Amino acid sequence: MYKPPVTASLPWWSRLGLAFSVFFRILFDVAYAASIAAPPSPEDKASDRPSTEPDWEAAEAEAKAKAAKLEPPALASTDTGALVLLSLLQSEGRFVDFVQQDIAGYPDGDIGAVARVVHTGCRKVLSSHLRIAAIRGESEGQRVALEPGFDPNRIKLTGNVAGTGRLNGVLRHRGWQATEVHLPTVVDRAGTQVLAPAEVEL
């Protein structure tokens, strides 16, 4: 077999670097590895050459597949308003921070100070985006009479619930109802799942 004459020798470090280069090319370039394992026939040599260019389309598809696994599930239309309101409560009153924090180990004085801030912010949100009214106009503790056919969604019976017809009892809670709702218009529904973005100070 004819061997071309070697006109120059490669230094050891150059040969080591070349060996690593070929190793990683075989490891990550499938076409090149296949050409080493099974050399193409002479007819195919001119047309089928192993590509050294990275497969950007495959890499992009793989990246999208990984991103899809990290994305939260799609929202139902009924969930959007609730999440928007929750994000507003977090923005103005740090509501999510407060309820997610384990406060068992904090003294009552510290909790009271934080609760005042949360109360002020959440009250601001409710007054800005909702109109809330009491269901019953009587004062709590006052005796009231319930006529037959009252709405069980608006009035909840507690205590000794028995009998039919006209019922008499004591009003323990007046109840609340939303008469108007003015939430911001949602443009990106997927974005509403972010109640509070992570903050990174640089």
Buried (B, 14 or more C-beta within 10 A) or exposed (E): EEEEEEEEEEEEEEEEEEEEEEEEBBEEBEEBBBBEEEEBEEEEEEEEEBEEEEEEEEEEEEEEEEEEEEEEEEBEEEEBEEBBBBBBBBBBBBBBEBEEEEEEEEEEEEBEEBEEEBEEBBEBBBEEBBEEEEEBEEEEEEEBEEEEEEEEEEBEEEEEEEEEEEBEBEBEEBEEEEEEEEEEEBEEBEEBBEBEEEEEEE
